[in-house]
Amino acid sequence: MLGDFISEKRQLFSAGMHTELRAQENRQRKVTLAAGNLTTNSRTETAGVSARVYKNGVYGFSSMAECSGQAAETVLKAATENAVFMDGHIGKGKGNLPAISSGNVLLNKEITDAGQKSYIEFARELDSYIVKKYPKLSSRTISVMADSMEKRIVTSDGYSGHIALPRGHVYLFLNTETDAGIPVDLFCAAAGGFGNFEDHFTDPAFFYPKIDELYEKLMHKREGVYAEAGQKTVVLGGFLSGMLAHEAVGHTVEADIVLGGSVAGPALNKRVASDLVTMVDYAHTTPFGPAPLPVLLDDEGTPAEDAVLIKDGILTGYMNSRETAEHFGMKPQGNARAWSFSDEPLIRMRNTTVLPGKDKLEDMIASVEDGYYLTDAGNGQADLTGEFMFGTTMGYEIKHGKLGRAILDTTISGVAFEMLKTVDMVSDSVTWSSSGFCGKKQIMPVGMGGPALRCQVMVGGR
């Protein structure tokens, strides 16, 4: 556990300047078996302390790869001097940040560390199951991974706390060939989430149904056909709607991106989606269960609250830091987070999703005369305009309201705020994913999810 050597340093904070002092330890564990061979066996740890000081509209920052009281004093002194220097040369003259309430957040989850042997043995159990049950696969890859962030945060103005975000996941890659010898592959993050190794990886048999499901979908894809290109009526599965919410909408409503010119700037308080679409960046709990990666406190000392981004199709808010919240006249809700001790906090998503509706998935599929049900995605990209393109790795034809043949890899594209206006059915359940990283300048574990959406989108075809 990360010890508390920074609380007593609050007495060294300079009066009249917002100050954040943070001690942090990150751990990453990874084991990969490719065709039964151990190809990755890694353990990394980084730890240190940083300080950030705000003065009249500018920040001074300093960090050190050492966890000690002396290191805390050193970075605090350097960050304060940097803030004074920047203020003297830039002279924004904005005064201090608006005050927020103060308090303390207690440790939400202790981090425990399993030995590397446990990861290897677990991966071998899964690999053995695949080999015995599905011997005709061309290849197989299994990765068992865990990462964690543990932080102690002390602020001059705001909350202080001891917080942790451990998570672990199993990733499966299966490959086969068509009768013509064309490679076909499929990937999934089989299971896992918030917690330590022993919370998820005690019984390999829990993952067997996930392996069976992935294999069955791979066999469907092996017999798949190419999609027909053009504007199509589609049902986006929860994973794809979650990717859309994160990549094509979420980033455009991060306030620093808005200041950079995103499409969400002039769209505030205007219609950007159909009445059926409400989108929220949840902090730690949701009306339909716990958020996959709970965030209780951000690195600026702001207690985490839910940020409502779209309400009944109207863009109602942004995700903010304390500084951008002041600029836009909004309330900071705990979105400023840093990946490493040496990183400054940036505005980041936490658990972003479109809220579920009232429709049953089977009714949504039955309502489509000629279109596609798209379930899985590989890579994706979007820009400040909300224009997106995602690679889909699994889906099915819909013909006369019934699922047909699987389709091979294709793409979908569009402009998010225009595509969301075509949503006319929303399923009554949410699919969450918490296995990935968001790559905005510095990586960050995030949760994303969504219900199935019936909408119009451009399908790329072959």
Backbone torsions as a table, in degrees:
resi	resn	phi	psi	omega
1	MET	NA	141.8	179.5
2	LEU	-72.1	117.3	-177.3
3	GLY	-71.9	160.6	-179.8
4	ASP	-96.8	100.1	175.9
5	PHE	-118.2	11.2	-175.6
6	ILE	-114.2	-20.5	-175.5
7	SER	-58.0	-41.3	-177.4
8	GLU	-69.9	-11.6	-178.8
9	LYS	-82.5	-4.3	178.4
10	ARG	-57.9	-31.5	-179.6
11	GLN	-64.5	-14.7	179.4
12	LEU	-92.8	-3.5	179.3
13	PHE	-65.0	141.7	179.3
14	SER	-80.0	135.5	-178.8
15	ALA	-64.0	141.2	174.9
16	GLY	81.8	2.7	178.9
17	MET	-126.9	124.9	176.6
18	HIS	-63.1	129.0	-174.8
19	THR	-131.1	137.3	176.0
20	GLU	-124.4	125.6	176.0
21	LEU	-119.1	126.7	-172.8
22	ARG	-134.8	128.0	168.7
23	ALA	-106.4	139.8	-172.6
24	GLN	-150.4	143.0	173.1
25	GLU	-130.1	130.0	174.9
26	ASN	-113.8	139.0	175.2
27	ARG	-128.8	142.7	174.7
28	GLN	-136.7	134.1	179.0
29	ARG	-128.3	136.4	-179.7
30	LYS	-150.6	133.2	173.2
31	VAL	-131.1	130.3	178.7
32	THR	-129.1	131.8	172.7
33	LEU	-113.4	123.1	175.1
34	ALA	-113.6	115.8	-175.9
35	ALA	52.5	37.6	177.9
36	GLY	85.1	-6.7	-178.9
37	ASN	-96.0	135.2	179.0
38	LEU	-74.8	107.4	-176.9
39	THR	-105.4	-21.0	176.2
40	THR	-137.2	132.5	178.3
41	ASN	-149.7	86.4	-169.6
42	SER	-130.1	147.9	173.7
43	ARG	-138.3	123.6	178.3
44	THR	-129.3	146.6	177.1
45	GLU	-141.1	135.2	172.8
46	THR	-132.4	143.1	-179.2
47	ALA	-152.3	151.2	178.3
48	GLY	176.1	-168.2	-176.3
49	VAL	-136.2	147.8	178.2
50	SER	-142.2	159.7	176.0
51	ALA	-137.7	144.3	175.2
52	ARG	-134.9	133.3	-175.6
53	VAL	-128.0	132.4	-178.0
54	TYR	-107.0	131.4	178.0
55	LYS	-143.1	111.7	172.1
56	ASN	55.4	36.1	176.1
57	GLY	100.8	0.7	178.0
58	VAL	-130.1	155.5	178.8
59	TYR	-113.5	142.6	164.3
60	GLY	-109.3	137.6	-175.9
61	PHE	-135.5	145.9	175.7
62	SER	-153.6	147.7	178.6
63	SER	-143.3	160.5	179.3
64	MET	-149.6	137.4	-178.6
65	ALA	-83.1	59.9	179.4
66	GLU	-154.6	136.7	179.0
67	CYS	-107.3	94.1	179.6
68	SER	-158.6	161.8	176.6
69	GLY	-62.1	-37.2	179.4
70	GLN	-66.0	-40.7	177.8
71	ALA	-63.7	-39.6	177.6
72	ALA	-60.9	-42.3	178.8
73	GLU	-65.8	-38.3	-178.4
74	THR	-65.3	-47.9	-178.3
75	VAL	-70.7	-32.3	178.3
76	LEU	-64.8	-43.5	178.6
77	LYS	-64.3	-43.9	-178.0
78	ALA	-67.2	-42.2	-179.9
79	ALA	-64.5	-38.5	178.3
80	THR	-65.1	-45.0	178.2
81	GLU	-63.1	-38.9	178.4
82	ASN	-63.7	-40.7	179.5
83	ALA	-64.8	-42.7	178.7
84	VAL	-64.0	-42.3	179.3
85	PHE	-62.5	-47.7	-179.4
86	MET	-62.5	-41.5	179.3
87	ASP	-63.0	-39.0	-179.9
88	GLY	-67.0	-29.3	-177.2
89	HIS	-96.2	-29.8	-178.1
90	ILE	-96.2	-41.8	173.6
91	GLY	60.5	49.3	177.6
92	LYS	-67.3	-31.6	176.8
93	GLY	61.8	34.9	-174.3
94	LYS	-86.3	-10.4	-175.3
95	GLY	77.9	-174.1	-175.3
96	ASN	-83.5	166.3	176.7
97	LEU	-69.6	149.2	175.7
98	PRO	-58.9	141.0	-178.3
99	ALA	-69.5	147.8	171.3
100	ILE	-124.4	168.5	-178.4
101	SER	-64.7	156.9	-178.9
102	SER	-113.6	156.3	179.1
103	GLY	175.6	-164.1	-178.3
104	ASN	-141.7	135.6	177.7
105	VAL	-107.0	124.2	-178.7
106	LEU	-83.4	159.1	-178.3
107	LEU	-55.8	126.2	-176.6
108	ASN	-89.9	-21.8	-177.6
109	LYS	-162.2	120.5	176.3
110	GLU	-73.3	141.3	179.3
111	ILE	-94.8	124.6	174.1
112	THR	-114.4	155.9	-172.2
113	ASP	-125.5	111.2	176.1
114	ALA	-78.2	150.4	177.0
115	GLY	-69.3	156.3	-176.7
116	GLN	-63.1	-28.3	179.2
117	LYS	-60.3	-35.1	-179.9
118	SER	-63.9	-40.5	178.2
119	TYR	-64.6	-43.5	-178.0
120	ILE	-64.8	-46.4	-178.5
121	GLU	-63.9	-38.1	179.3
122	PHE	-65.7	-43.6	178.1
123	ALA	-62.2	-39.5	-180.0
124	ARG	-66.3	-35.2	176.6
125	GLU	-62.1	-44.2	179.2
126	LEU	-66.2	-41.6	-179.9
127	ASP	-63.4	-40.3	179.6
128	SER	-62.7	-39.2	178.0
129	TYR	-62.3	-44.5	-179.2
130	ILE	-63.4	-45.2	-177.7
131	VAL	-61.6	-42.7	-177.1
132	LYS	-71.1	-38.3	-173.9
133	LYS	-90.4	-30.4	-174.6
134	TYR	-131.4	67.2	-173.0
135	PRO	-71.7	-13.8	-174.2
136	LYS	-93.3	6.9	175.7
137	LEU	-64.2	146.4	177.0
138	SER	-68.7	-41.9	178.1
139	SER	-161.3	167.4	-179.4
140	ARG	-151.2	145.3	177.1
141	THR	-139.0	134.9	179.2
142	ILE	-126.5	129.7	173.7
143	SER	-122.8	129.8	172.5
144	VAL	-112.2	120.5	-170.8
145	MET	-133.4	150.5	174.5
146	ALA	-146.4	144.7	173.5
147	ASP	-145.8	157.8	179.8
148	SER	-152.7	150.7	169.4
149	MET	-124.0	128.9	173.2
150	GLU	-124.2	130.3	-173.8
151	LYS	-135.0	143.2	164.3
152	ARG	-115.4	126.2	-173.7
153	ILE	-124.7	130.2	175.0
154	VAL	-126.9	129.7	-178.7
155	THR	-127.1	154.9	176.2
156	SER	-79.2	-25.2	-173.1
157	ASP	-146.9	97.3	-176.0
158	GLY	137.4	-164.6	-179.5
159	TYR	-85.9	151.3	167.8
160	SER	-114.8	165.7	-179.2
161	GLY	178.2	172.5	176.2
162	HIS	-124.5	112.9	-172.5
163	ILE	-129.9	156.2	-179.7
164	ALA	-144.4	146.2	177.6
165	LEU	-137.3	81.5	174.2
166	PRO	-91.3	148.8	175.5
167	ARG	-154.4	158.7	177.3
168	GLY	-149.8	148.6	-178.1
169	HIS	-148.1	155.0	169.1
170	VAL	-109.0	131.0	178.9
171	TYR	-114.1	132.2	-178.5
172	LEU	-119.7	135.1	175.5
173	PHE	-127.5	118.8	178.2
174	LEU	-118.9	140.2	-178.6
175	ASN	-130.9	142.1	173.8
176	THR	-144.7	-170.6	177.7
177	GLU	-135.5	151.7	172.1
178	THR	-75.2	172.6	177.5
179	ASP	-61.0	-24.3	179.1
180	ALA	-88.2	3.4	177.8
181	GLY	84.4	15.1	179.0
182	ILE	-85.7	126.9	-179.5
183	PRO	-64.6	140.0	175.2
184	VAL	-134.0	132.8	-178.6
185	ASP	-136.2	163.1	178.5
186	LEU	-153.6	145.5	-174.9
187	PHE	-130.9	149.6	168.9
188	CYS	-154.2	152.0	166.9
189	ALA	-88.4	99.7	-164.6
190	ALA	-61.7	-45.3	-178.8
191	ALA	-173.4	171.0	-179.4
192	GLY	133.8	-160.9	179.0
193	GLY	144.2	-153.9	-178.0
194	PHE	-63.3	130.0	178.1
195	GLY	134.2	176.5	-179.1
196	ASN	-91.1	176.1	-177.8
197	PHE	-52.3	-48.1	-175.2
198	GLU	-69.7	-14.5	176.9
199	ASP	-76.9	-20.7	-173.1
200	HIS	-126.0	-27.6	-165.8
201	PHE	-118.1	42.0	179.0
202	THR	-90.1	-30.8	-175.4
203	ASP	-130.4	106.9	179.3
204	PRO	-57.8	-29.5	-177.3
205	ALA	-61.3	-24.1	177.2
206	PHE	-60.1	-29.5	-176.3
207	PHE	-89.2	-11.4	-176.4
208	TYR	-59.9	-44.0	177.1
209	PRO	-61.2	-32.4	177.7
210	LYS	-66.2	-39.6	177.2
211	ILE	-65.3	-44.2	179.7
212	ASP	-60.8	-42.3	179.8
213	GLU	-63.6	-43.1	179.2
214	LEU	-64.2	-41.3	179.3
215	TYR	-63.7	-43.1	179.6
216	GLU	-60.8	-43.0	178.3
217	LYS	-65.5	-36.7	178.0
218	LEU	-63.3	-40.2	178.5
219	MET	-66.3	-36.2	173.6
220	HIS	-62.3	-45.0	-178.1
221	LYS	-65.9	-32.3	179.0
222	ARG	-58.9	-30.7	179.1
223	GLU	-100.4	15.4	-171.5
224	GLY	-75.7	169.7	179.6
225	VAL	-124.0	164.1	176.4
226	TYR	-78.2	143.7	176.9
227	ALA	-71.4	156.5	175.9
228	GLU	-88.3	128.9	-176.4
229	ALA	-72.8	149.4	174.8
230	GLY	134.1	176.4	176.7
231	GLN	-70.9	122.8	-173.2
232	LYS	-131.3	154.4	167.5
233	THR	-82.3	123.7	-177.0
234	VAL	-132.5	156.8	167.0
235	VAL	-109.7	111.9	177.8
236	LEU	-84.4	123.1	175.1
237	GLY	-64.6	168.1	-174.9
238	GLY	-58.7	-36.1	180.0
239	PHE	-65.7	-41.8	-179.9
240	LEU	-70.2	-38.7	177.3
241	SER	-67.5	-30.6	174.9
242	GLY	-67.3	-41.5	176.7
243	MET	-63.2	-39.9	177.5
244	LEU	-61.9	-45.4	-179.6
245	ALA	-60.3	-39.3	-178.2
246	HIS	-77.4	-57.2	-169.9
247	GLU	-75.6	-48.0	-169.9
248	ALA	-90.8	-23.0	179.6
249	VAL	-113.3	-51.2	-173.6
250	GLY	-53.9	-47.6	-178.3
251	HIS	-65.7	-33.2	-178.8
252	THR	-69.9	-19.9	-178.9
253	VAL	-107.0	14.5	165.8
254	GLU	-77.5	126.6	-167.2
255	ALA	-60.4	-32.7	177.6
256	ASP	-68.0	-33.2	175.6
257	ILE	-72.2	-35.6	175.3
258	VAL	-60.0	-44.7	178.2
259	LEU	-63.7	-24.9	177.3
260	GLY	-81.9	-2.5	174.7
261	GLY	110.3	21.0	-177.3
262	SER	-69.5	162.8	-178.6
263	VAL	-61.9	-20.1	-177.7
264	ALA	-74.2	-16.7	-179.7
265	GLY	-58.0	-61.9	179.8
266	PRO	-76.1	-5.0	-176.0
267	ALA	-93.6	-2.7	-177.4
268	LEU	-59.9	133.4	-179.2
269	ASN	67.3	19.0	177.2
270	LYS	-119.0	164.1	-179.9
271	ARG	-73.2	127.8	177.3
272	VAL	-127.3	-1.9	-177.6
273	ALA	-158.4	173.2	176.8
274	SER	-71.7	166.2	179.6
275	ASP	-58.0	-21.6	-175.4
276	LEU	-79.5	-7.5	-172.3
277	VAL	-104.0	117.0	168.3
278	THR	-124.7	132.4	-174.8
279	MET	-128.4	131.7	-175.6
280	VAL	-132.6	140.7	168.3
281	ASP	-97.7	102.2	-174.7
282	TYR	-81.4	146.6	179.8
283	ALA	-85.6	-61.0	-175.1
284	HIS	-144.3	-22.4	175.9
285	THR	-136.0	156.1	178.9
286	THR	-131.1	164.7	176.9
287	PRO	-65.6	-14.1	-178.3
288	PHE	-119.4	32.1	174.8
289	GLY	123.6	174.4	179.7
290	PRO	-64.1	145.9	171.8
291	ALA	-68.7	144.3	-174.0
292	PRO	-63.6	-33.6	179.1
293	LEU	-129.5	88.7	-172.6
294	PRO	-68.2	133.3	175.6
295	VAL	-119.1	120.2	-177.7
296	LEU	-101.1	-27.1	-174.4
297	LEU	-151.9	136.2	176.5
298	ASP	-93.7	-179.5	-171.5
299	ASP	-84.4	2.7	171.5
300	GLU	-101.2	3.0	-178.9
301	GLY	84.1	18.4	178.5
302	THR	-95.1	123.1	177.1
303	PRO	-64.0	138.9	-172.6
304	ALA	-78.5	128.5	174.6
305	GLU	-128.6	161.1	177.7
306	ASP	-67.9	139.6	177.2
307	ALA	-110.8	111.0	177.1
308	VAL	-81.0	119.8	-174.5
309	LEU	-101.0	-47.6	176.4
310	ILE	-126.2	130.4	179.0
311	LYS	-123.8	115.1	179.4
312	ASP	50.7	42.1	175.9
313	GLY	87.9	-5.9	-178.6
314	ILE	-103.3	129.9	176.7
315	LEU	-72.1	114.8	-171.7
316	THR	-111.0	-15.2	-176.5
317	GLY	-168.0	174.2	178.3
318	TYR	-121.7	167.6	166.7
319	MET	-92.4	134.2	-168.0
320	ASN	-130.3	157.8	158.8
321	SER	-93.3	178.1	176.9
322	ARG	-65.2	-36.6	-178.2
323	GLU	-69.8	-45.6	-179.3
324	THR	-71.7	-29.6	176.3
325	ALA	-61.6	-40.6	176.5
326	GLU	-63.6	-42.5	-178.3
327	HIS	-60.7	-43.3	-175.1
328	PHE	-93.4	-1.3	-178.5
329	GLY	69.8	33.3	-179.9
330	MET	-113.7	171.9	178.9
331	LYS	-94.4	128.1	174.6
332	PRO	-67.2	138.7	-173.4
333	GLN	-127.3	17.7	172.6
334	GLY	90.2	40.9	-179.0
335	ASN	-104.8	2.6	-177.4
336	ALA	-94.2	110.0	-175.4
337	ARG	-135.7	152.5	178.4
338	ALA	-122.7	143.4	-178.9
339	TRP	-77.8	-45.0	-175.6
340	SER	-121.7	162.5	176.8
341	PHE	-58.4	-27.4	-176.7
342	SER	-89.9	3.8	179.8
343	ASP	-101.7	143.4	170.0
344	GLU	-81.8	148.4	178.3
345	PRO	-62.2	137.8	173.1
346	LEU	-121.3	160.9	175.1
347	ILE	-71.1	121.7	-175.8
348	ARG	-133.9	149.8	170.8
349	MET	-73.1	160.7	179.0
350	ARG	-119.5	-74.1	177.9
351	ASN	-137.4	93.5	-168.0
352	THR	-104.1	129.9	-176.4
353	THR	-154.9	153.0	163.2
354	VAL	-80.9	136.8	-178.6
355	LEU	-72.0	149.0	179.2
356	PRO	-67.3	157.0	178.3
357	GLY	-109.7	-139.1	-174.9
358	LYS	-121.0	-1.4	-173.4
359	ASP	-89.9	148.4	173.6
360	LYS	-88.4	140.9	-178.7
361	LEU	-56.6	-41.5	-178.2
362	GLU	-64.3	-33.1	177.2
363	ASP	-71.1	-35.0	178.4
364	MET	-64.5	-44.1	178.5
365	ILE	-65.0	-42.1	-178.0
366	ALA	-64.3	-21.9	-177.0
367	SER	-83.4	-8.2	-176.0
368	VAL	-95.8	123.0	179.3
369	GLU	-79.0	-44.5	-177.3
370	ASP	-151.2	104.1	-177.3
371	GLY	-170.9	-150.3	-174.6
372	TYR	-142.0	148.4	169.5
373	TYR	-108.9	111.8	-174.0
374	LEU	-107.8	126.4	-169.7
375	THR	-116.2	-31.6	-172.3
376	ASP	-132.3	150.0	-179.6
377	ALA	-132.7	153.8	174.5
378	GLY	-101.4	-97.3	-179.9
379	ASN	-96.1	171.3	178.4
380	GLY	-166.5	158.0	177.8
381	GLN	-150.3	155.2	177.2
382	ALA	-151.2	161.8	179.9
383	ASP	-126.6	-172.3	-173.9
384	LEU	-65.9	-18.1	178.4
385	THR	-83.1	-8.5	-173.8
386	GLY	84.9	3.3	176.5
387	GLU	-73.3	133.4	-173.8
388	PHE	-133.2	158.5	168.3
389	MET	-146.4	122.3	-180.0
390	PHE	-118.9	141.1	171.8
391	GLY	-87.5	124.1	177.9
392	THR	-99.2	135.2	-175.6
393	THR	-109.7	-8.1	179.1
394	MET	-155.0	138.0	177.2
395	GLY	-176.2	176.1	-177.5
396	TYR	-138.6	149.9	169.8
397	GLU	-66.3	150.2	166.5
398	ILE	-120.7	119.5	179.1
399	LYS	-125.7	119.6	177.8
400	HIS	53.8	41.3	174.9
401	GLY	80.3	10.2	-179.7
402	LYS	-129.2	146.5	177.4
403	LEU	-67.9	137.6	178.8
404	GLY	-115.5	-136.5	-176.9
405	ARG	-71.8	153.4	171.6
406	ALA	-68.3	156.1	176.5
407	ILE	-115.6	152.1	178.1
408	LEU	-80.7	175.5	-175.6
409	ASP	-55.4	136.1	177.0
410	THR	-148.5	-167.0	178.7
411	THR	-131.8	157.4	166.9
412	ILE	-126.4	149.7	-177.9
413	SER	-150.7	163.8	179.6
414	GLY	164.6	-171.5	173.5
415	VAL	-112.4	121.3	-167.1
416	ALA	-55.3	-49.0	-175.7
417	PHE	-69.2	-19.7	173.7
418	GLU	-85.5	-42.8	179.5
419	MET	-62.3	-40.5	-178.6
420	LEU	-64.9	-22.6	176.7
421	LYS	-70.8	-17.3	179.6
422	THR	-90.0	-3.9	-178.4
423	VAL	-66.3	121.2	-179.2
424	ASP	-124.8	-1.0	172.5
425	MET	-147.8	140.4	-179.0
426	VAL	-135.1	127.7	-175.9
427	SER	-71.8	164.4	-173.5
428	ASP	-93.2	12.5	178.1
429	SER	-139.8	155.0	-177.7
430	VAL	-113.3	135.9	172.1
431	THR	-102.2	123.3	-179.2
432	TRP	-102.3	150.1	170.5
433	SER	-133.5	134.6	179.8
434	SER	-135.2	22.2	-171.3
435	SER	-96.7	-7.2	-173.2
436	GLY	-106.4	178.0	174.8
437	PHE	-118.1	141.7	167.5
438	CYS	-88.3	137.4	-172.0
439	GLY	-106.7	28.5	-178.5
440	LYS	-72.0	94.2	178.1
441	LYS	67.1	-45.4	174.1
442	GLN	-137.3	143.1	-177.6
443	ILE	-67.2	156.6	178.5
444	MET	-157.8	129.2	174.1
445	PRO	-67.2	133.6	-178.7
446	VAL	-138.7	156.5	169.7
447	GLY	-105.2	141.0	175.1
448	MET	-144.5	151.8	-177.9
449	GLY	-169.0	-177.5	178.4
450	GLY	176.1	166.3	170.3
451	PRO	-84.6	172.5	170.8
452	ALA	-71.7	141.8	-179.5
453	LEU	-123.8	133.0	169.9
454	ARG	-96.5	125.0	-173.7
455	CYS	-157.2	-179.5	174.9
456	GLN	-106.6	133.0	-178.8
457	VAL	-151.5	155.9	178.2
458	MET	-84.3	121.7	177.4
459	VAL	-99.4	135.2	-172.2
460	GLY	-78.9	-19.7	-178.2
461	GLY	78.6	-146.6	-175.8
462	ARG	-73.4	NA	NA
